[in-house]
């Protein structure tokens, strides 16, 4: 394996005259809440759910939905996981006096080994380390929330001083569920991935805090997961706009922990990035499988945004995420066809829900 010290920004031709940090209010989920010009304004994954269940269409039964909803339980009901600086608690199984001590003298090599081993122990399929570059290109510009009065409350994302590393944690999604795309059982695999992301990121953060360091757990917030994962040597971006990994292809979820712990950086895997770039130029299975026609058929990537929710300035195959979101609303799932058909996912054929339940 050839490892390069080139950064993700260099590999994907980041154009500093065009690119800027992504504001969270521009993602499809937020636009659906406030943007009257968004094609699916006031629509979400709940919109058509009852109608789908009542249709008795295969893959959209109440049984399948029950597992779908259950898979999200930890992610939906663990607000503690979002806290940057939680107060010590008697429930932490460690004396606050120990947590508040300065870090012990441990080498970067050993700290890196310990963090990666802890990540694997706590549930990660793969772990990598990315340095936050001085321009903080891969941080999200701001967080955004809708207030009760219908206004957007935005807050700039500023990492605490000294926090310059991200621990990237990869989680494999269940292949059987993915093979049921675009039905309810596909998103059950996704929901379980999110619940693991939530528990994993906060558990790794607590491990780091217990050693005396700052640790900020993050799922889809705070930083852009795909470029950080590439920076950490964990994969490449595919035509479908998703991270492709060696073992699981795009059949993964990504979470991370930002920290001031001094660690050895990993580097982008140039050989794998080149392999994916070459393969995606001719494969196009994800584009053919996309009902929304949201995935590009172009032979080569570019740096031109395809919709209002894209962030231009990086050379890649851009996905029309507005159109993609429409299919999510239609099926009350995140579809997943582009993941299922990708050869690197190793999920070559679809499953019916009956076949899923018989496994």
MOTA-V321494 format. One record per residue. N is the residue number from 1. RES is the residue in one letter. PHI is phi in whole degrees, 0 to 359 (* if undefined). PSI is psi in whole degrees, 0 to 359 (999 if undefined). BURIAL is # if it has 24 or more other ideal C-beta (glycine too) atoms within 12 Angstrom, else .. Layout:
n,res,phi,psi,burial
N,RES,PHI,PSI,BURIAL
N,RES,PHI,PSI,BURIAL
This chain:
n,res,phi,psi,burial
1,X,*,127,.
2,X,270,127,.
3,X,250,135,.
4,X,247,151,.
5,X,269,1,.
6,X,297,144,.
7,X,276,166,#
8,X,300,321,#
9,X,300,320,#
10,X,289,317,.
11,X,296,321,#
12,X,259,20,#
13,X,53,53,.
14,X,299,126,#
15,X,261,105,.
16,X,292,345,.
17,X,279,342,.
18,X,248,321,.
19,X,282,143,#
20,X,214,159,.
21,X,300,139,#
22,X,285,126,#
23,X,277,131,.
24,X,299,332,#
25,X,292,351,#
26,X,272,355,#
27,X,284,163,#
28,X,297,323,#
29,X,296,319,#
30,X,287,317,#
31,X,302,323,#
32,X,297,338,#
33,X,274,327,#
34,X,232,339,#
35,X,267,104,#
36,X,294,344,.
37,X,270,355,.
38,X,289,133,#
39,X,303,336,#
40,X,237,43,#
41,X,304,132,.
42,X,66,22,.
43,X,239,143,#
44,X,213,192,#
45,X,289,346,#
46,X,276,336,.
47,X,310,311,.
48,X,255,11,#
49,X,295,311,#
50,X,297,319,.
51,X,298,321,.
52,X,294,317,#
53,X,298,316,#
54,X,289,342,.
55,X,288,342,.
56,X,60,21,.
57,X,290,139,.
58,X,302,134,.
59,X,95,355,#
60,X,229,36,#
61,X,280,166,#
62,X,297,324,.
63,X,301,311,.
64,X,296,320,#
65,X,295,325,#
66,X,300,319,.
67,X,288,319,#
68,X,308,305,#
69,X,294,321,#
70,X,297,326,.
71,X,296,336,#
72,X,270,1,#
73,X,304,311,.
74,X,296,316,#
75,X,297,322,#
76,X,282,336,.
77,X,237,32,.
78,X,230,67,#
79,X,297,336,.
80,X,305,329,.
81,X,295,342,#
82,X,269,354,#
83,X,281,132,.
84,X,283,321,#
85,X,227,71,.
86,X,293,145,#
87,X,285,144,.
88,X,304,144,.
89,X,228,154,.
90,X,294,345,.
91,X,275,359,.
92,X,279,350,.
93,X,60,28,.
94,X,206,136,.
95,X,297,136,.
96,X,303,328,.
97,X,300,325,.
98,X,285,316,.
99,X,302,322,#
100,X,275,359,.
101,X,289,152,.
102,X,299,154,.
103,X,301,147,#
104,X,289,162,.
105,X,283,104,.
106,X,226,137,.
107,X,292,157,.
108,X,302,321,.
109,X,299,314,.
110,X,289,319,.
111,X,300,319,#
112,X,298,316,#
113,X,298,316,.
114,X,293,318,#
115,X,295,317,#
116,X,293,320,#
117,X,293,319,.
118,X,297,318,#
119,X,300,314,#
120,X,296,315,.
121,X,302,321,.
122,X,276,0,#
123,X,128,359,#
124,X,284,143,#
125,X,279,324,#
126,X,217,152,#
127,X,223,136,#
128,X,219,165,#
129,X,241,127,#
130,X,240,137,#
131,X,276,138,#
132,X,281,115,#
133,X,293,162,#
134,X,297,335,.
135,X,274,352,.
136,X,53,42,#
137,X,302,326,#
138,X,264,10,#
139,X,275,146,#
140,X,289,144,#
141,X,295,314,#
142,X,205,157,#
143,X,273,156,#
144,X,217,134,#
145,X,222,148,.
146,X,274,132,.
147,X,274,169,.
148,X,298,336,.
149,X,272,4,.
150,X,87,10,.
151,X,264,160,.
152,X,265,124,.
153,X,260,118,.
154,X,246,145,.
155,X,220,125,.
156,X,300,139,.
157,X,269,114,#
158,X,231,114,.
159,X,289,147,#
160,X,301,151,.
161,X,304,135,.
162,X,92,347,.
163,X,279,105,#
164,X,224,15,#
165,X,229,149,#
166,X,236,128,#
167,X,268,119,#
168,X,259,127,#
169,X,242,120,#
170,X,259,137,#
171,X,235,124,#
172,X,289,136,#
173,X,268,145,#
174,X,304,124,#
175,X,292,327,#
176,X,295,317,#
177,X,297,316,#
178,X,300,326,#
179,X,290,350,#
180,X,266,9,#
181,X,302,146,#
182,X,264,27,#
183,X,281,183,#
184,X,299,327,#
185,X,288,335,#
186,X,298,314,#
187,X,282,346,#
188,X,296,321,#
189,X,296,321,#
190,X,293,314,#
191,X,299,319,#
192,X,297,320,#
193,X,301,318,#
194,X,294,320,#
195,X,296,321,#
196,X,293,319,#
197,X,306,314,#
198,X,296,309,#
199,X,291,323,#
200,X,292,311,#
201,X,297,318,#
202,X,286,329,#
203,X,290,318,#
204,X,296,321,#
205,X,299,318,#
206,X,295,321,#
207,X,303,315,#
208,X,290,318,#
209,X,298,321,#
210,X,296,340,#
211,X,268,1,#
212,X,100,11,.
213,X,251,165,#
214,X,283,140,#
215,X,213,126,#
216,X,243,108,#
217,X,286,148,#
218,X,209,133,#
219,X,260,264,#
220,X,266,1,#
221,X,264,174,#
222,X,70,310,#
223,X,222,159,#
224,X,279,116,#
225,X,293,321,#
226,X,293,306,#
227,X,296,328,#
228,X,293,321,#
229,X,294,322,#
230,X,295,317,#
231,X,302,327,#
232,X,273,9,#
233,X,77,21,#
234,X,259,1,#
235,X,163,198,#
236,X,217,159,#
237,X,273,132,#
238,X,263,177,#
239,X,303,326,#
240,X,283,3,#
241,X,81,8,#
242,X,246,155,#
243,X,294,131,#
244,X,253,128,#
245,X,252,163,#
246,X,295,314,#
247,X,278,326,.
248,X,237,1,#
249,X,60,221,#
250,X,275,7,#
251,X,277,56,#
252,X,218,160,#
253,X,246,158,#
254,X,230,131,#
255,X,228,174,#
256,X,205,165,#
257,X,227,124,#
258,X,269,138,#
259,X,209,159,#
260,X,265,3,#
261,X,298,133,#
262,X,279,119,#
263,X,228,160,#
264,X,279,130,#
265,X,284,145,#
266,X,270,172,#
267,X,230,152,#
268,X,305,142,#
269,X,270,95,#
270,X,297,321,#
271,X,299,315,.
272,X,291,321,#
273,X,299,316,#
274,X,296,319,.
275,X,299,313,.
276,X,294,317,#
277,X,301,316,#
278,X,292,315,.
279,X,295,316,.
280,X,292,337,#
281,X,299,327,.
282,X,247,341,.
283,X,293,292,#
284,X,63,15,#
285,X,296,323,#
286,X,295,320,#
287,X,295,320,#
288,X,292,329,.
289,X,276,350,#
290,X,278,111,#
291,X,297,329,.
292,X,279,352,#
293,X,56,37,.
294,X,273,344,#
295,X,260,135,#
296,X,294,142,#
297,X,262,0,.
298,X,299,145,.
299,X,291,328,.
300,X,235,148,.
301,X,287,164,#
302,X,216,188,.
303,X,242,32,.
304,X,253,126,.
305,X,295,146,#
306,X,255,348,#
307,X,200,176,#
308,X,290,345,#
309,X,263,1,#
310,X,277,162,#
311,X,237,100,#
312,X,287,167,#
313,X,117,359,#
314,X,236,140,#
315,X,277,111,#
316,X,196,174,#
317,X,277,111,#
318,X,280,142,#
319,X,256,136,#
320,X,284,87,#
321,X,291,336,#
322,X,297,313,#
323,X,294,319,#
324,X,302,316,#
325,X,300,326,#
326,X,299,323,#
327,X,289,325,#
328,X,301,316,#
329,X,295,318,#
330,X,301,315,#
331,X,260,358,#
332,X,55,29,#
333,X,220,179,#
334,X,265,22,#
335,X,67,281,#
336,X,83,4,#
337,X,300,323,#
338,X,291,334,#
339,X,281,316,#
340,X,298,319,#
341,X,277,346,#
342,X,296,127,#
343,X,303,331,#
344,X,284,346,#
345,X,284,339,#
346,X,60,39,#
347,X,232,68,#
348,X,291,333,.
349,X,234,155,.
350,X,278,157,#
351,X,245,147,#
352,X,277,164,.
353,X,295,325,#
354,X,299,318,.
355,X,294,323,.
356,X,300,311,#
357,X,289,341,.
358,X,275,349,.
359,X,293,999,.
